[in-house]
């Protein structure tokens, strides 16, 4: 993933220092694009370990139209927890009780996640993110975009209308309550010479923490779409609006850039699956993944 490293370097060298919603501060560029050929290996970063299990479960969660973190936490995936937790604190008059990322805050977050995991009623109330990705993908004003796009690719592969949008303006206020408006907001498929390519437009990108997940997630989605549409994979193209490094990720970024890139792993899908909604976690396997150790960094919420 040399292209990802080039993006990191580009932001460090050319980014503008900006304030942001979280108060953390960023180094930011506007407008950037890279592509990777999916036939050359699965684009999961090797210069730091990325939790592939979380990527798979999150994508399956999106595809099922789910918007509650209960499924994720019950499968050991914790990448969405901070947003509904902060909403829970705010709604219960506890927002000022804890200093964010303090030991007390982390303990309270752990207790919150345990309640979501074990208590269905609590999860139904406080684990809900609002009409985020899964809702928009499967029910955008009554349209199941995933089903429609797969049918369109099969019926008319040369169409220029193979798009899925998560950006639904009337639903944005509902997303903001406990989650975020969509960062990866629009993606489009393209078929040429029997190969399926995907381009993602990401309006806002946490390049150190979030983007490695986004790359792998949409690469996986492209592989899954290709299989059910009887196509080979082509390119994944990643187009950015505001691509930024948080100020508390700069040293971690420099550490990652100092590491040697290793060969990409290989993705294996169960070839028997022909319906996108029939994929389970066990149908998706990663082979020969040999990354450097992970690098910890705080999420800006």
C-alpha positions as CSV (number, residue, x, y, z in Angstrom):
1,X,0.0,0.0,0.0
2,X,2.6,2.5,-1.2
3,X,-0.3,4.8,-2.3
4,X,-1.5,5.1,1.3
5,X,2.0,6.0,2.5
6,X,2.2,8.6,-0.1
7,X,-1.0,10.2,1.2
8,X,0.4,10.2,4.7
9,X,3.6,11.9,3.5
10,X,1.6,14.4,1.4
11,X,-0.5,15.5,4.4
12,X,2.6,15.9,6.6
13,X,4.4,18.0,4.0
14,X,1.6,19.9,2.4
15,X,-1.3,20.0,4.9
16,X,-2.8,23.1,6.5
17,X,-3.2,23.3,10.2
18,X,-6.9,23.6,11.0
19,X,-9.3,23.4,13.9
20,X,-12.0,20.8,13.8
21,X,-15.3,19.7,15.4
22,X,-13.6,17.6,18.1
23,X,-11.2,20.4,19.3
24,X,-8.2,18.1,18.7
25,X,-6.8,20.0,15.7
26,X,-5.7,18.5,12.3
27,X,-3.3,18.8,9.5
28,X,-5.5,18.7,6.4
29,X,-5.6,18.7,2.6
30,X,-8.6,19.0,0.4
31,X,-8.9,16.8,-2.7
32,X,-6.8,13.7,-3.2
33,X,-7.1,10.4,-5.0
34,X,-5.3,7.1,-5.3
35,X,-6.1,3.7,-6.7
36,X,-5.0,0.1,-6.2
37,X,-5.4,-2.9,-8.4
38,X,-7.3,-5.5,-6.4
39,X,-5.9,-8.3,-8.5
40,X,-2.4,-7.6,-7.0
41,X,-3.3,-8.5,-3.5
42,X,-5.8,-7.4,-0.8
43,X,-5.1,-3.8,0.3
44,X,-4.8,-4.3,4.1
45,X,-1.9,-2.3,5.5
46,X,1.2,-4.2,6.5
47,X,3.1,-1.3,8.2
48,X,0.8,-1.6,11.2
49,X,-1.6,-4.4,12.1
50,X,-5.2,-3.7,11.1
51,X,-8.1,-5.6,12.8
52,X,-9.6,-7.4,9.9
53,X,-12.3,-9.0,12.1
54,X,-13.7,-5.6,12.8
55,X,-13.7,-4.7,9.1
56,X,-15.6,-7.8,8.1
57,X,-18.2,-7.6,10.9
58,X,-18.8,-3.9,10.2
59,X,-19.4,-4.5,6.5
60,X,-21.8,-7.4,7.2
61,X,-23.6,-5.1,9.7
62,X,-23.9,-2.4,7.0
63,X,-25.2,-4.9,4.4
64,X,-27.9,-6.1,6.8
65,X,-29.2,-2.6,7.2
66,X,-28.4,-2.6,11.0
67,X,-27.8,0.6,12.8
68,X,-27.4,-0.6,16.4
69,X,-23.9,-1.3,17.8
70,X,-25.3,-4.4,19.7
71,X,-24.3,-6.8,16.8
72,X,-20.8,-5.3,16.7
73,X,-20.0,-5.4,20.4
74,X,-21.4,-9.0,20.7
75,X,-18.9,-9.9,18.0
76,X,-16.0,-8.2,19.7
77,X,-16.0,-5.1,17.5
78,X,-15.6,-1.8,19.4
79,X,-14.9,0.8,16.6
80,X,-18.3,2.6,17.0
81,X,-18.7,2.6,20.8
82,X,-17.5,6.1,21.6
83,X,-20.3,8.0,19.7
84,X,-23.3,6.4,21.4
85,X,-21.5,6.5,24.7
86,X,-21.0,10.2,24.5
87,X,-24.7,10.5,23.5
88,X,-25.6,8.5,26.6
89,X,-23.5,10.7,28.8
90,X,-25.0,13.9,27.4
91,X,-28.6,12.6,27.6
92,X,-28.2,11.6,31.2
93,X,-26.4,14.8,32.4
94,X,-23.0,13.0,32.7
95,X,-21.1,14.7,30.0
96,X,-19.1,16.9,32.4
97,X,-18.5,14.1,34.9
98,X,-15.5,12.5,33.1
99,X,-12.5,13.9,31.3
100,X,-12.5,12.3,27.9
101,X,-10.0,9.3,27.7
102,X,-9.3,9.5,31.4
103,X,-9.2,6.2,33.4
104,X,-12.7,7.0,34.8
105,X,-14.1,7.7,31.3
106,X,-12.6,4.4,30.0
107,X,-14.1,2.5,32.9
108,X,-17.5,4.1,32.3
109,X,-17.3,3.3,28.6
110,X,-16.5,-0.3,29.4
111,X,-19.5,-0.5,31.6
112,X,-21.7,1.0,28.9
113,X,-20.5,-1.5,26.3
114,X,-21.1,-4.4,28.7
115,X,-24.7,-3.2,29.2
116,X,-25.2,-2.9,25.4
117,X,-23.9,-6.4,25.1
118,X,-25.9,-8.0,27.8
119,X,-29.2,-6.0,28.1
120,X,-31.4,-6.0,25.0
121,X,-33.6,-3.1,26.3
122,X,-30.6,-1.0,27.2
123,X,-29.1,-1.7,23.7
124,X,-32.3,-0.8,22.0
125,X,-32.3,2.6,23.6
126,X,-28.6,3.5,23.8
127,X,-26.9,1.4,21.2
128,X,-28.8,2.9,18.4
129,X,-26.9,5.3,16.1
130,X,-29.7,6.6,14.1
131,X,-30.2,6.3,10.3
132,X,-26.5,5.8,9.4
133,X,-24.9,3.7,6.7
134,X,-26.9,0.4,6.9
135,X,-30.2,2.3,6.9
136,X,-29.2,4.4,3.9
137,X,-27.7,1.5,1.9
138,X,-30.8,-0.7,2.4
139,X,-33.6,1.8,2.8
140,X,-32.9,5.2,1.3
141,X,-36.5,6.6,1.1
142,X,-37.8,3.1,0.5
143,X,-35.1,2.1,-2.0
144,X,-32.8,-0.9,-1.2
145,X,-29.8,0.5,-3.0
146,X,-27.6,-2.6,-2.6
147,X,-30.2,-4.9,-4.2
148,X,-30.9,-2.3,-7.0
149,X,-27.2,-1.8,-7.9
150,X,-26.5,-5.5,-8.0
151,X,-29.5,-6.1,-10.3
152,X,-28.4,-3.2,-12.5
153,X,-24.8,-4.4,-12.8
154,X,-26.1,-7.8,-14.0
155,X,-28.7,-6.3,-16.3
156,X,-26.7,-3.4,-17.8
157,X,-23.0,-3.5,-16.8
158,X,-22.1,-0.5,-19.0
159,X,-24.5,1.8,-17.1
160,X,-23.0,4.8,-15.5
161,X,-25.6,4.8,-12.7
162,X,-24.2,2.1,-10.4
163,X,-24.2,4.4,-7.4
164,X,-24.9,4.0,-3.7
165,X,-25.3,7.1,-1.5
166,X,-25.3,7.3,2.2
167,X,-25.7,11.1,2.2
168,X,-29.4,11.7,2.8
169,X,-29.8,15.4,4.0
170,X,-33.2,15.0,5.8
171,X,-31.7,12.1,7.9
172,X,-28.5,14.0,8.9
173,X,-29.9,15.4,12.1
174,X,-30.9,11.9,13.2
175,X,-27.5,10.6,12.5
176,X,-25.7,13.3,14.5
177,X,-27.5,12.5,17.7
178,X,-25.6,9.3,18.5
179,X,-23.3,8.7,15.5
180,X,-21.9,10.8,12.6
181,X,-23.1,11.9,9.3
182,X,-21.6,9.6,6.7
183,X,-17.9,10.1,6.1
184,X,-17.7,7.6,3.2
185,X,-20.7,9.1,1.6
186,X,-20.9,7.8,-2.0
187,X,-19.6,4.9,-4.0
188,X,-19.9,3.9,-7.7
189,X,-19.2,0.7,-9.6
190,X,-17.7,0.4,-13.1
191,X,-17.5,-2.7,-15.3
192,X,-15.0,-3.1,-18.1
193,X,-13.5,-6.2,-19.7
194,X,-15.2,-8.4,-17.2
195,X,-13.8,-6.6,-14.2
196,X,-15.6,-4.7,-11.5
197,X,-14.0,-1.5,-10.1
198,X,-15.3,0.7,-7.3
199,X,-14.7,4.4,-6.6
200,X,-15.4,5.8,-3.1
201,X,-15.9,9.5,-2.4
202,X,-15.1,10.2,1.3
203,X,-16.0,13.7,2.4
204,X,-14.0,13.5,5.6
205,X,-11.2,11.1,6.3
206,X,-9.3,10.4,9.6
207,X,-6.3,9.2,7.6
208,X,-4.3,7.4,10.3
209,X,-7.1,5.5,12.1
210,X,-10.1,5.4,9.8
211,X,-8.8,5.2,6.2
212,X,-7.1,1.9,6.6
213,X,-10.5,0.4,7.6
214,X,-12.2,2.2,4.7
215,X,-9.8,1.0,2.1
216,X,-10.1,-2.6,3.2
217,X,-13.9,-2.4,3.7
218,X,-14.6,-1.2,0.2
219,X,-12.0,-3.5,-1.3
220,X,-13.8,-6.4,0.4
221,X,-17.2,-5.1,-0.8
222,X,-15.9,-5.0,-4.3
223,X,-14.7,-8.6,-4.1
224,X,-18.1,-9.6,-2.8
225,X,-20.0,-7.7,-5.4
226,X,-17.8,-9.1,-8.1
227,X,-18.4,-12.7,-7.0
228,X,-22.2,-12.4,-6.9
229,X,-22.2,-10.6,-10.3
230,X,-19.9,-13.2,-11.9
231,X,-17.1,-10.7,-12.5
232,X,-13.4,-10.4,-11.7
233,X,-12.1,-7.6,-9.5
234,X,-10.6,-4.4,-11.0
235,X,-9.4,-1.3,-9.2
236,X,-10.4,0.4,-6.0
237,X,-10.3,4.1,-6.4
238,X,-10.3,6.3,-3.2
239,X,-11.2,10.0,-3.6
240,X,-11.1,12.3,-0.7
241,X,-12.6,15.7,0.3
242,X,-11.0,16.7,3.6
243,X,-8.2,14.2,4.3
244,X,-6.6,14.9,7.6
245,X,-4.2,13.7,10.3
246,X,-5.2,14.6,13.9
247,X,-2.5,16.4,15.8
248,X,-2.3,13.6,18.3
249,X,-1.6,11.1,15.4
250,X,1.4,12.9,13.9
251,X,4.1,11.0,15.8
252,X,2.3,7.7,15.1
253,X,2.2,8.6,11.4
254,X,5.9,9.2,11.3
255,X,6.5,5.8,13.0
256,X,4.4,4.1,10.5
257,X,6.2,5.7,7.6
258,X,9.5,4.5,9.0
259,X,8.5,0.9,8.6
260,X,9.1,-1.3,5.5
261,X,6.1,-2.3,3.4
262,X,5.5,-6.0,3.3
263,X,3.7,-8.2,0.7
264,X,-0.1,-7.8,0.7
265,X,-2.2,-10.6,2.0
266,X,-4.7,-12.6,-0.1
267,X,-8.5,-12.6,0.3
268,X,-10.5,-15.8,0.0
269,X,-14.3,-15.9,-0.3
270,X,-16.5,-18.9,-0.1
271,X,-17.2,-19.5,-3.9
272,X,-20.6,-21.0,-3.1
273,X,-22.1,-17.6,-2.0
274,X,-24.0,-16.0,-4.9
275,X,-26.3,-13.7,-2.9
276,X,-24.6,-10.6,-1.3
277,X,-26.8,-11.0,1.8
278,X,-25.8,-14.6,2.4
279,X,-22.2,-13.9,3.3
280,X,-21.3,-14.7,6.9
281,X,-18.1,-14.0,8.8
282,X,-16.8,-17.6,8.2
283,X,-17.2,-17.1,4.4
284,X,-14.5,-14.5,4.4
285,X,-10.8,-15.4,5.0
286,X,-7.5,-13.6,4.9
287,X,-4.4,-15.5,4.0
288,X,-0.7,-14.7,4.5
289,X,-1.2,-11.4,6.4
290,X,2.2,-10.5,8.0
291,X,2.0,-7.0,9.4
292,X,4.2,-4.9,11.7
293,X,2.7,-4.5,15.2
294,X,-0.3,-2.2,15.7
295,X,0.1,1.5,16.6
296,X,-2.2,2.9,19.2
297,X,-3.9,6.3,18.8
298,X,-6.9,7.9,20.4
299,X,-10.1,8.4,18.4
300,X,-11.3,12.0,18.2
301,X,-15.0,11.9,18.9
